[in-house]
Amino acid sequence: MQIAKVRGTVVSSYKEPSLRGVKFLLVQFLDEEGQLLPKYEVAGDIVGAGIDEWVLVSLGSAARQVGETNKRPLDAIIPTTIASR
């Protein structure tokens, strides 16, 4: 998992049927000191994260290991928000 900050939402006009109901967020990764890195990812949000929140992002096959994302074509998900920094 990697720490990231939610920067915005991604709106689509059409989704593959298995992705219906999945909210997509644009996240920007952070370094170990909490500084923004020039690396972005679009991630499926399964916890209701909001803009400017810090989150953990699961990437690759780990993103498909939870019930909400099993058998969905997702490479990145937000499985949790970070309560304290």
mmCIF file as gemmi writes it, N, C-alpha and C atoms, coordinates in Angstrom:
data_model
loop_
_atom_site.group_PDB
_atom_site.id
_atom_site.type_symbol
_atom_site.label_atom_id
_atom_site.label_alt_id
_atom_site.label_comp_id
_atom_site.label_asym_id
_atom_site.label_entity_id
_atom_site.label_seq_id
_atom_site.pdbx_PDB_ins_code
_atom_site.Cartn_x
_atom_site.Cartn_y
_atom_site.Cartn_z
_atom_site.occupancy
_atom_site.B_iso_or_equiv
_atom_site.pdbx_formal_charge
_atom_site.auth_seq_id
_atom_site.auth_asym_id
_atom_site.pdbx_PDB_model_num
ATOM 1 N N . MET Axp A 1 ? 0.837 -1.181 0 1 0 ? 1 A 1
ATOM 2 C CA . MET Axp A 1 ? 0 0 0 1 0 ? 1 A 1
ATOM 3 C C . MET Axp A 1 ? 0.877 1.237 0 1 0 ? 1 A 1
ATOM 4 N N . GLN Axp A 2 ? 0.305 2.305 -0.529 1 0 ? 2 A 1
ATOM 5 C CA . GLN Axp A 2 ? 1 3.585 -0.552 1 0 ? 2 A 1
ATOM 6 C C . GLN Axp A 2 ? 0.078 4.67 -0.012 1 0 ? 2 A 1
ATOM 7 N N . ILE Axp A 3 ? 0.682 5.687 0.601 1 0 ? 3 A 1
ATOM 8 C CA . ILE Axp A 3 ? -0.091 6.818 1.111 1 0 ? 3 A 1
ATOM 9 C C . ILE Axp A 3 ? -0.28 7.826 -0.01 1 0 ? 3 A 1
ATOM 10 N N . ALA Axp A 4 ? -1.508 8.362 -0.098 1 0 ? 4 A 1
ATOM 11 C CA . ALA Axp A 4 ? -1.816 9.339 -1.141 1 0 ? 4 A 1
ATOM 12 C C . ALA Axp A 4 ? -2.82 10.353 -0.609 1 0 ? 4 A 1
ATOM 13 N N . LYS Axp A 5 ? -2.97 11.434 -1.354 1 0 ? 5 A 1
ATOM 14 C CA . LYS Axp A 5 ? -3.951 12.47 -1.039 1 0 ? 5 A 1
ATOM 15 C C . LYS Axp A 5 ? -4.968 12.518 -2.175 1 0 ? 5 A 1
ATOM 16 N N . VAL Axp A 6 ? -6.244 12.562 -1.83 1 0 ? 6 A 1
ATOM 17 C CA . VAL Axp A 6 ? -7.291 12.637 -2.851 1 0 ? 6 A 1
ATOM 18 C C . VAL Axp A 6 ? -7.292 14.043 -3.432 1 0 ? 6 A 1
ATOM 19 N N . ARG Axp A 7 ? -7.144 14.126 -4.756 1 0 ? 7 A 1
ATOM 20 C CA . ARG Axp A 7 ? -7.059 15.414 -5.444 1 0 ? 7 A 1
ATOM 21 C C . ARG Axp A 7 ? -8.323 15.777 -6.205 1 0 ? 7 A 1
ATOM 22 N N . GLY Axp A 8 ? -9.135 14.789 -6.57 1 0 ? 8 A 1
ATOM 23 C CA . GLY Axp A 8 ? -10.349 15.09 -7.323 1 0 ? 8 A 1
ATOM 24 C C . GLY Axp A 8 ? -11.112 13.832 -7.676 1 0 ? 8 A 1
ATOM 25 N N . THR Axp A 9 ? -12.227 14.029 -8.353 1 0 ? 9 A 1
ATOM 26 C CA . THR Axp A 9 ? -13.043 12.904 -8.801 1 0 ? 9 A 1
ATOM 27 C C . THR Axp A 9 ? -12.863 12.708 -10.295 1 0 ? 9 A 1
ATOM 28 N N . VAL Axp A 10 ? -13.114 11.502 -10.745 1 0 ? 10 A 1
ATOM 29 C CA . VAL Axp A 10 ? -13.055 11.171 -12.167 1 0 ? 10 A 1
ATOM 30 C C . VAL Axp A 10 ? -14.465 10.762 -12.575 1 0 ? 10 A 1
ATOM 31 N N . VAL Axp A 11 ? -15.03 11.491 -13.522 1 0 ? 11 A 1
ATOM 32 C CA . VAL Axp A 11 ? -16.394 11.236 -13.978 1 0 ? 11 A 1
ATOM 33 C C . VAL Axp A 11 ? -16.331 10.592 -15.356 1 0 ? 11 A 1
ATOM 34 N N . SER Axp A 12 ? -17.085 9.516 -15.523 1 0 ? 12 A 1
ATOM 35 C CA . SER Axp A 12 ? -17.117 8.844 -16.825 1 0 ? 12 A 1
ATOM 36 C C . SER Axp A 12 ? -18.536 8.856 -17.375 1 0 ? 12 A 1
ATOM 37 N N . SER Axp A 13 ? -18.633 8.895 -18.69 1 0 ? 13 A 1
ATOM 38 C CA . SER Axp A 13 ? -19.96 8.887 -19.309 1 0 ? 13 A 1
ATOM 39 C C . SER Axp A 13 ? -20.458 7.464 -19.53 1 0 ? 13 A 1
ATOM 40 N N . TYR Axp A 14 ? -19.539 6.504 -19.547 1 0 ? 14 A 1
ATOM 41 C CA . TYR Axp A 14 ? -19.911 5.102 -19.709 1 0 ? 14 A 1
ATOM 42 C C . TYR Axp A 14 ? -18.92 4.259 -18.92 1 0 ? 14 A 1
ATOM 43 N N . LYS Axp A 15 ? -19.432 3.22 -18.251 1 0 ? 15 A 1
ATOM 44 C CA . LYS Axp A 15 ? -18.57 2.296 -17.517 1 0 ? 15 A 1
ATOM 45 C C . LYS Axp A 15 ? -18.836 0.881 -17.98 1 0 ? 15 A 1
ATOM 46 N N . GLU Axp A 16 ? -17.803 0.08 -17.946 1 0 ? 16 A 1
ATOM 47 C CA . GLU Axp A 16 ? -17.953 -1.35 -18.142 1 0 ? 16 A 1
ATOM 48 C C . GLU Axp A 16 ? -18.935 -1.813 -17.072 1 0 ? 16 A 1
ATOM 49 N N . PRO Axp A 17 ? -19.887 -2.686 -17.412 1 0 ? 17 A 1
ATOM 50 C CA . PRO Axp A 17 ? -20.946 -3.053 -16.456 1 0 ? 17 A 1
ATOM 51 C C . PRO Axp A 17 ? -20.464 -3.463 -15.066 1 0 ? 17 A 1
ATOM 52 N N . SER Axp A 18 ? -19.345 -4.162 -14.962 1 0 ? 18 A 1
ATOM 53 C CA . SER Axp A 18 ? -18.889 -4.596 -13.63 1 0 ? 18 A 1
ATOM 54 C C . SER Axp A 18 ? -18.377 -3.437 -12.778 1 0 ? 18 A 1
ATOM 55 N N . LEU Axp A 19 ? -18.164 -2.271 -13.387 1 0 ? 19 A 1
ATOM 56 C CA . LEU Axp A 19 ? -17.675 -1.107 -12.644 1 0 ? 19 A 1
ATOM 57 C C . LEU Axp A 19 ? -18.789 -0.15 -12.231 1 0 ? 19 A 1
ATOM 58 N N . ARG Axp A 20 ? -20.014 -0.472 -12.582 1 0 ? 20 A 1
ATOM 59 C CA . ARG Axp A 20 ? -21.122 0.391 -12.171 1 0 ? 20 A 1
ATOM 60 C C . ARG Axp A 20 ? -21.202 0.428 -10.649 1 0 ? 20 A 1
ATOM 61 N N . GLY Axp A 21 ? -21.389 1.609 -10.12 1 0 ? 21 A 1
ATOM 62 C CA . GLY Axp A 21 ? -21.453 1.779 -8.674 1 0 ? 21 A 1
ATOM 63 C C . GLY Axp A 21 ? -20.111 2.073 -8.033 1 0 ? 21 A 1
ATOM 64 N N . VAL Axp A 22 ? -19.022 1.986 -8.799 1 0 ? 22 A 1
ATOM 65 C CA . VAL Axp A 22 ? -17.69 2.287 -8.265 1 0 ? 22 A 1
ATOM 66 C C . VAL Axp A 22 ? -17.393 3.764 -8.517 1 0 ? 22 A 1
ATOM 67 N N . LYS Axp A 23 ? -17.044 4.495 -7.451 1 0 ? 23 A 1
ATOM 68 C CA . LYS Axp A 23 ? -16.652 5.899 -7.576 1 0 ? 23 A 1
ATOM 69 C C . LYS Axp A 23 ? -15.143 5.942 -7.804 1 0 ? 23 A 1
ATOM 70 N N . PHE Axp A 24 ? -14.72 6.737 -8.793 1 0 ? 24 A 1
ATOM 71 C CA . PHE Axp A 24 ? -13.296 6.86 -9.094 1 0 ? 24 A 1
ATOM 72 C C . PHE Axp A 24 ? -12.759 8.19 -8.592 1 0 ? 24 A 1
ATOM 73 N N . LEU Axp A 25 ? -11.586 8.135 -7.96 1 0 ? 25 A 1
ATOM 74 C CA . LEU Axp A 25 ? -10.924 9.329 -7.45 1 0 ? 25 A 1
ATOM 75 C C . LEU Axp A 25 ? -9.514 9.43 -8.016 1 0 ? 25 A 1
ATOM 76 N N . LEU Axp A 26 ? -9.076 10.66 -8.233 1 0 ? 26 A 1
ATOM 77 C CA . LEU Axp A 26 ? -7.699 10.918 -8.63 1 0 ? 26 A 1
ATOM 78 C C . LEU Axp A 26 ? -6.904 11.141 -7.357 1 0 ? 26 A 1
ATOM 79 N N . VAL Axp A 27 ? -5.858 10.349 -7.159 1 0 ? 27 A 1
ATOM 80 C CA . VAL Axp A 27 ? -5.016 10.491 -5.969 1 0 ? 27 A 1
ATOM 81 C C . VAL Axp A 27 ? -3.599 10.845 -6.385 1 0 ? 27 A 1
ATOM 82 N N . GLN Axp A 28 ? -2.929 11.595 -5.509 1 0 ? 28 A 1
ATOM 83 C CA . GLN Axp A 28 ? -1.532 11.951 -5.716 1 0 ? 28 A 1
ATOM 84 C C . GLN Axp A 28 ? -0.738 11.349 -4.566 1 0 ? 28 A 1
ATOM 85 N N . PHE Axp A 29 ? 0.313 10.615 -4.903 1 0 ? 29 A 1
ATOM 86 C CA . PHE Axp A 29 ? 1.091 9.916 -3.889 1 0 ? 29 A 1
ATOM 87 C C . PHE Axp A 29 ? 1.936 10.882 -3.064 1 0 ? 29 A 1
ATOM 88 N N . LEU Axp A 30 ? 2.23 10.467 -1.82 1 0 ? 30 A 1
ATOM 89 C CA . LEU Axp A 30 ? 3.013 11.255 -0.871 1 0 ? 30 A 1
ATOM 90 C C . LEU Axp A 30 ? 4.295 10.519 -0.511 1 0 ? 30 A 1
ATOM 91 N N . ASP Axp A 31 ? 5.337 11.291 -0.176 1 0 ? 31 A 1
ATOM 92 C CA . ASP Axp A 31 ? 6.571 10.656 0.283 1 0 ? 31 A 1
ATOM 93 C C . ASP Axp A 31 ? 6.484 10.402 1.785 1 0 ? 31 A 1
ATOM 94 N N . GLU Axp A 32 ? 7.584 9.918 2.371 1 0 ? 32 A 1
ATOM 95 C CA . GLU Axp A 32 ? 7.58 9.552 3.791 1 0 ? 32 A 1
ATOM 96 C C . GLU Axp A 32 ? 7.424 10.752 4.72 1 0 ? 32 A 1
ATOM 97 N N . GLU Axp A 33 ? 7.605 11.975 4.198 1 0 ? 33 A 1
ATOM 98 C CA . GLU Axp A 33 ? 7.43 13.179 5.004 1 0 ? 33 A 1
ATOM 99 C C . GLU Axp A 33 ? 6.085 13.864 4.739 1 0 ? 33 A 1
ATOM 100 N N . GLY Axp A 34 ? 5.249 13.237 3.925 1 0 ? 34 A 1
ATOM 101 C CA . GLY Axp A 34 ? 3.944 13.808 3.618 1 0 ? 34 A 1
ATOM 102 C C . GLY Axp A 34 ? 3.952 14.83 2.501 1 0 ? 34 A 1
ATOM 103 N N . GLN Axp A 35 ? 5.064 14.913 1.78 1 0 ? 35 A 1
ATOM 104 C CA . GLN Axp A 35 ? 5.159 15.845 0.654 1 0 ? 35 A 1
ATOM 105 C C . GLN Axp A 35 ? 4.603 15.19 -0.607 1 0 ? 35 A 1
ATOM 106 N N . LEU Axp A 36 ? 3.905 15.993 -1.423 1 0 ? 36 A 1
ATOM 107 C CA . LEU Axp A 36 ? 3.319 15.476 -2.657 1 0 ? 36 A 1
ATOM 108 C C . LEU Axp A 36 ? 4.395 15.08 -3.658 1 0 ? 36 A 1
ATOM 109 N N . LEU Axp A 37 ? 4.199 13.933 -4.268 1 0 ? 37 A 1
ATOM 110 C CA . LEU Axp A 37 ? 5.087 13.45 -5.321 1 0 ? 37 A 1
ATOM 111 C C . LEU Axp A 37 ? 4.426 13.7 -6.679 1 0 ? 37 A 1
ATOM 112 N N . PRO Axp A 38 ? 5.199 13.767 -7.761 1 0 ? 38 A 1
ATOM 113 C CA . PRO Axp A 38 ? 4.612 13.976 -9.089 1 0 ? 38 A 1
ATOM 114 C C . PRO Axp A 38 ? 4.092 12.675 -9.697 1 0 ? 38 A 1
ATOM 115 N N . LYS Axp A 39 ? 3.379 11.89 -8.899 1 0 ? 39 A 1
ATOM 116 C CA . LYS Axp A 39 ? 2.847 10.605 -9.356 1 0 ? 39 A 1
ATOM 117 C C . LYS Axp A 39 ? 1.37 10.53 -8.986 1 0 ? 39 A 1
ATOM 118 N N . TYR Axp A 40 ? 0.552 10.241 -9.983 1 0 ? 40 A 1
ATOM 119 C CA . TYR Axp A 40 ? -0.902 10.19 -9.804 1 0 ? 40 A 1
ATOM 120 C C . TYR Axp A 40 ? -1.439 8.816 -10.173 1 0 ? 40 A 1
ATOM 121 N N . GLU Axp A 41 ? -2.631 8.513 -9.668 1 0 ? 41 A 1
ATOM 122 C CA . GLU Axp A 41 ? -3.313 7.254 -10 1 0 ? 41 A 1
ATOM 123 C C . GLU Axp A 41 ? -4.814 7.498 -9.898 1 0 ? 41 A 1
ATOM 124 N N . VAL Axp A 42 ? -5.573 6.803 -10.728 1 0 ? 42 A 1
ATOM 125 C CA . VAL Axp A 42 ? -7.027 6.779 -10.585 1 0 ? 42 A 1
ATOM 126 C C . VAL Axp A 42 ? -7.352 5.51 -9.811 1 0 ? 42 A 1
ATOM 127 N N . ALA Axp A 43 ? -8.09 5.66 -8.715 1 0 ? 43 A 1
ATOM 128 C CA . ALA Axp A 43 ? -8.382 4.519 -7.845 1 0 ? 43 A 1
ATOM 129 C C . ALA Axp A 43 ? -9.877 4.414 -7.58 1 0 ? 43 A 1
ATOM 130 N N . GLY Axp A 44 ? -10.355 3.181 -7.481 1 0 ? 44 A 1
ATOM 131 C CA . GLY Axp A 44 ? -11.739 2.937 -7.092 1 0 ? 44 A 1
ATOM 132 C C . GLY Axp A 44 ? -11.876 3.146 -5.596 1 0 ? 44 A 1
ATOM 133 N N . ASP Axp A 45 ? -12.84 3.965 -5.208 1 0 ? 45 A 1
ATOM 134 C CA . ASP Axp A 45 ? -13.044 4.301 -3.795 1 0 ? 45 A 1
ATOM 135 C C . ASP Axp A 45 ? -14.115 3.394 -3.21 1 0 ? 45 A 1
ATOM 136 N N . ILE Axp A 46 ? -13.747 2.576 -2.231 1 0 ? 46 A 1
ATOM 137 C CA . ILE Axp A 46 ? -14.73 1.674 -1.614 1 0 ? 46 A 1
ATOM 138 C C . ILE Axp A 46 ? -15.075 2.08 -0.183 1 0 ? 46 A 1
ATOM 139 N N . VAL Axp A 47 ? -14.564 3.255 0.258 1 0 ? 47 A 1
ATOM 140 C CA . VAL Axp A 47 ? -14.823 3.69 1.635 1 0 ? 47 A 1
ATOM 141 C C . VAL Axp A 47 ? -15.455 5.077 1.735 1 0 ? 47 A 1
ATOM 142 N N . GLY Axp A 48 ? -15.673 5.754 0.625 1 0 ? 48 A 1
ATOM 143 C CA . GLY Axp A 48 ? -16.28 7.084 0.667 1 0 ? 48 A 1
ATOM 144 C C . GLY Axp A 48 ? -15.315 8.189 1.033 1 0 ? 48 A 1
ATOM 145 N N . ALA Axp A 49 ? -14.092 8.126 0.527 1 0 ? 49 A 1
ATOM 146 C CA . ALA Axp A 49 ? -13.088 9.152 0.807 1 0 ? 49 A 1
ATOM 147 C C . ALA Axp A 49 ? -13.487 10.477 0.154 1 0 ? 49 A 1
ATOM 148 N N . GLY Axp A 50 ? -12.987 11.58 0.722 1 0 ? 50 A 1
ATOM 149 C CA . GLY Axp A 50 ? -13.302 12.905 0.206 1 0 ? 50 A 1
ATOM 150 C C . GLY Axp A 50 ? -12.068 13.641 -0.286 1 0 ? 50 A 1
ATOM 151 N N . ILE Axp A 51 ? -12.304 14.741 -0.979 1 0 ? 51 A 1
ATOM 152 C CA . ILE Axp A 51 ? -11.227 15.571 -1.509 1 0 ? 51 A 1
ATOM 153 C C . ILE Axp A 51 ? -10.328 16.033 -0.359 1 0 ? 51 A 1
ATOM 154 N N . ASP Axp A 52 ? -9.027 16.015 -0.591 1 0 ? 52 A 1
ATOM 155 C CA . ASP Axp A 52 ? -7.967 16.421 0.344 1 0 ? 52 A 1
ATOM 156 C C . ASP Axp A 52 ? -7.736 15.451 1.494 1 0 ? 52 A 1
ATOM 157 N N . GLU Axp A 53 ? -8.468 14.357 1.562 1 0 ? 53 A 1
ATOM 158 C CA . GLU Axp A 53 ? -8.205 13.347 2.595 1 0 ? 53 A 1
ATOM 159 C C . GLU Axp A 53 ? -6.967 12.539 2.232 1 0 ? 53 A 1
ATOM 160 N N . TRP Axp A 54 ? -6.254 12.101 3.266 1 0 ? 54 A 1
ATOM 161 C CA . TRP Axp A 54 ? -5.161 11.164 3.071 1 0 ? 54 A 1
ATOM 162 C C . TRP Axp A 54 ? -5.75 9.764 3.103 1 0 ? 54 A 1
ATOM 163 N N . VAL Axp A 55 ? -5.27 8.916 2.208 1 0 ? 55 A 1
ATOM 164 C CA . VAL Axp A 55 ? -5.795 7.558 2.082 1 0 ? 55 A 1
ATOM 165 C C . VAL Axp A 55 ? -4.652 6.578 1.861 1 0 ? 55 A 1
ATOM 166 N N . LEU Axp A 56 ? -4.949 5.305 2.053 1 0 ? 56 A 1
ATOM 167 C CA . LEU Axp A 56 ? -4.044 4.248 1.621 1 0 ? 56 A 1
ATOM 168 C C . LEU Axp A 56 ? -4.569 3.725 0.298 1 0 ? 56 A 1
ATOM 169 N N . VAL Axp A 57 ? -3.66 3.432 -0.62 1 0 ? 57 A 1
ATOM 170 C CA . VAL Axp A 57 ? -4.022 2.926 -1.938 1 0 ? 57 A 1
ATOM 171 C C . VAL Axp A 57 ? -3.393 1.551 -2.119 1 0 ? 57 A 1
ATOM 172 N N . SER Axp A 58 ? -4.215 0.57 -2.444 1 0 ? 58 A 1
ATOM 173 C CA . SER Axp A 58 ? -3.727 -0.774 -2.786 1 0 ? 58 A 1
ATOM 174 C C . SER Axp A 58 ? -3.625 -0.854 -4.296 1 0 ? 58 A 1
ATOM 175 N N . LEU Axp A 59 ? -2.515 -1.391 -4.78 1 0 ? 59 A 1
ATOM 176 C CA . LEU Axp A 59 ? -2.259 -1.455 -6.219 1 0 ? 59 A 1
ATOM 177 C C . LEU Axp A 59 ? -2.119 -2.891 -6.702 1 0 ? 59 A 1
ATOM 178 N N . GLY Axp A 60 ? -2.372 -3.091 -7.982 1 0 ? 60 A 1
ATOM 179 C CA . GLY Axp A 60 ? -2.169 -4.392 -8.614 1 0 ? 60 A 1
ATOM 180 C C . GLY Axp A 60 ? -3.149 -5.443 -8.136 1 0 ? 60 A 1
ATOM 181 N N . SER Axp A 61 ? -2.68 -6.683 -8.038 1 0 ? 61 A 1
ATOM 182 C CA . SER Axp A 61 ? -3.575 -7.783 -7.666 1 0 ? 61 A 1
ATOM 183 C C . SER Axp A 61 ? -4.147 -7.611 -6.262 1 0 ? 61 A 1
ATOM 184 N N . ALA Axp A 62 ? -3.45 -6.881 -5.39 1 0 ? 62 A 1
ATOM 185 C CA . ALA Axp A 62 ? -3.975 -6.62 -4.043 1 0 ? 62 A 1
ATOM 186 C C . ALA Axp A 62 ? -5.276 -5.827 -4.097 1 0 ? 62 A 1
ATOM 187 N N . ALA Axp A 63 ? -5.468 -5.059 -5.151 1 0 ? 63 A 1
ATOM 188 C CA . ALA Axp A 63 ? -6.695 -4.266 -5.303 1 0 ? 63 A 1
ATOM 189 C C . ALA Axp A 63 ? -7.907 -5.139 -5.588 1 0 ? 63 A 1
ATOM 190 N N . ARG Axp A 64 ? -7.683 -6.368 -5.972 1 0 ? 64 A 1
ATOM 191 C CA . ARG Axp A 64 ? -8.789 -7.27 -6.302 1 0 ? 64 A 1
ATOM 192 C C . ARG Axp A 64 ? -8.994 -8.35 -5.242 1 0 ? 64 A 1
ATOM 193 N N . GLN Axp A 65 ? -8.455 -8.161 -4.053 1 0 ? 65 A 1
ATOM 194 C CA . GLN Axp A 65 ? -8.533 -9.166 -3.001 1 0 ? 65 A 1
ATOM 195 C C . GLN Axp A 65 ? -9.69 -8.966 -2.033 1 0 ? 65 A 1
ATOM 196 N N . VAL Axp A 66 ? -10.439 -7.884 -2.172 1 0 ? 66 A 1
ATOM 197 C CA . VAL Axp A 66 ? -11.567 -7.635 -1.269 1 0 ? 66 A 1
ATOM 198 C C . VAL Axp A 66 ? -12.88 -7.904 -1.992 1 0 ? 66 A 1
ATOM 199 N N . GLY Axp A 67 ? -13.923 -8.169 -1.228 1 0 ? 67 A 1
ATOM 200 C CA . GLY Axp A 67 ? -15.21 -8.544 -1.811 1 0 ? 67 A 1
ATOM 201 C C . GLY Axp A 67 ? -15.774 -7.55 -2.806 1 0 ? 67 A 1
ATOM 202 N N . GLU Axp A 68 ? -15.651 -6.246 -2.507 1 0 ? 68 A 1
ATOM 203 C CA . GLU Axp A 68 ? -16.22 -5.226 -3.382 1 0 ? 68 A 1
ATOM 204 C C . GLU Axp A 68 ? -15.525 -5.147 -4.734 1 0 ? 68 A 1
ATOM 205 N N . THR Axp A 69 ? -14.296 -5.62 -4.828 1 0 ? 69 A 1
ATOM 206 C CA . THR Axp A 69 ? -13.536 -5.473 -6.074 1 0 ? 69 A 1
ATOM 207 C C . THR Axp A 69 ? -13.202 -6.796 -6.743 1 0 ? 69 A 1
ATOM 208 N N . ASN Axp A 70 ? -13.565 -7.903 -6.129 1 0 ? 70 A 1
ATOM 209 C CA . ASN Axp A 70 ? -13.267 -9.216 -6.701 1 0 ? 70 A 1
ATOM 210 C C . ASN Axp A 70 ? -13.868 -9.332 -8.105 1 0 ? 70 A 1
ATOM 211 N N . LYS Axp A 71 ? -13.069 -9.768 -9.042 1 0 ? 71 A 1
ATOM 212 C CA . LYS Axp A 71 ? -13.476 -9.97 -10.439 1 0 ? 71 A 1
ATOM 213 C C . LYS Axp A 71 ? -13.863 -8.68 -11.157 1 0 ? 71 A 1
ATOM 214 N N . ARG Axp A 72 ? -13.354 -7.555 -10.683 1 0 ? 72 A 1
ATOM 215 C CA . ARG Axp A 72 ? -13.546 -6.279 -11.376 1 0 ? 72 A 1
ATOM 216 C C . ARG Axp A 72 ? -12.196 -5.827 -11.921 1 0 ? 72 A 1
ATOM 217 N N . PRO Axp A 73 ? -12.18 -5.179 -13.089 1 0 ? 73 A 1
ATOM 218 C CA . PRO Axp A 73 ? -10.911 -4.765 -13.694 1 0 ? 73 A 1
ATOM 219 C C . PRO Axp A 73 ? -10.338 -3.498 -13.046 1 0 ? 73 A 1
ATOM 220 N N . LEU Axp A 74 ? -9.914 -3.617 -11.795 1 0 ? 74 A 1
ATOM 221 C CA . LEU Axp A 74 ? -9.348 -2.488 -11.064 1 0 ? 74 A 1
ATOM 222 C C . LEU Axp A 74 ? -7.888 -2.762 -10.736 1 0 ? 74 A 1
ATOM 223 N N . ASP Axp A 75 ? -7.034 -1.772 -10.972 1 0 ? 75 A 1
ATOM 224 C CA . ASP Axp A 75 ? -5.621 -1.881 -10.617 1 0 ? 75 A 1
ATOM 225 C C . ASP Axp A 75 ? -5.28 -1.092 -9.364 1 0 ? 75 A 1
ATOM 226 N N . ALA Axp A 76 ? -6.203 -0.244 -8.907 1 0 ? 76 A 1
ATOM 227 C CA . ALA Axp A 76 ? -5.956 0.559 -7.708 1 0 ? 76 A 1
ATOM 228 C C . ALA Axp A 76 ? -7.273 0.792 -6.981 1 0 ? 76 A 1
ATOM 229 N N . ILE Axp A 77 ? -7.246 0.625 -5.656 1 0 ? 77 A 1
ATOM 230 C CA . ILE Axp A 77 ? -8.426 0.92 -4.837 1 0 ? 77 A 1
ATOM 231 C C . ILE Axp A 77 ? -8.004 1.693 -3.592 1 0 ? 77 A 1
ATOM 232 N N . ILE Axp A 78 ? -8.986 2.357 -3.003 1 0 ? 78 A 1
ATOM 233 C CA . ILE Axp A 78 ? -8.807 3.035 -1.724 1 0 ? 78 A 1
ATOM 234 C C . ILE Axp A 78 ? -9.578 2.218 -0.691 1 0 ? 78 A 1
ATOM 235 N N . PRO Axp A 79 ? -8.868 1.381 0.1 1 0 ? 79 A 1
ATOM 236 C CA . PRO Axp A 79 ? -9.554 0.548 1.085 1 0 ? 79 A 1
ATOM 237 C C . PRO Axp A 79 ? -9.714 1.205 2.455 1 0 ? 79 A 1
ATOM 238 N N . THR Axp A 80 ? -9.043 2.353 2.68 1 0 ? 80 A 1
ATOM 239 C CA . THR Axp A 80 ? -9.131 3.004 3.989 1 0 ? 80 A 1
ATOM 240 C C . THR Axp A 80 ? -8.69 4.461 3.905 1 0 ? 80 A 1
ATOM 241 N N . THR Axp A 81 ? -9.235 5.269 4.809 1 0 ? 81 A 1
ATOM 242 C CA . THR Axp A 81 ? -8.758 6.638 4.958 1 0 ? 81 A 1
ATOM 243 C C . THR Axp A 81 ? -7.812 6.678 6.155 1 0 ? 81 A 1
ATOM 244 N N . ILE Axp A 82 ? -6.981 7.703 6.215 1 0 ? 82 A 1
ATOM 245 C CA . ILE Axp A 82 ? -6.025 7.846 7.31 1 0 ? 82 A 1
ATOM 246 C C . ILE Axp A 82 ? -6.581 8.872 8.287 1 0 ? 82 A 1
ATOM 247 N N . ALA Axp A 83 ? -6.787 8.454 9.534 1 0 ? 83 A 1
ATOM 248 C CA . ALA Axp A 83 ? -7.425 9.31 10.537 1 0 ? 83 A 1
ATOM 249 C C . ALA Axp A 83 ? -6.463 10.322 11.149 1 0 ? 83 A 1
ATOM 250 N N . SER Axp A 84 ? -5.203 9.956 11.336 1 0 ? 84 A 1
ATOM 251 C CA . SER Axp A 84 ? -4.242 10.888 11.92 1 0 ? 84 A 1
ATOM 252 C C . SER Axp A 84 ? -2.942 10.799 11.15 1 0 ? 84 A 1
ATOM 253 N N . ARG Axp A 85 ? -2.209 11.904 11.191 1 0 ? 85 A 1
ATOM 254 C CA . ARG Axp A 85 ? -0.962 11.964 10.409 1 0 ? 85 A 1
ATOM 255 C C . ARG Axp A 85 ? 0.205 12.063 11.327 1 0 ? 85 A 1
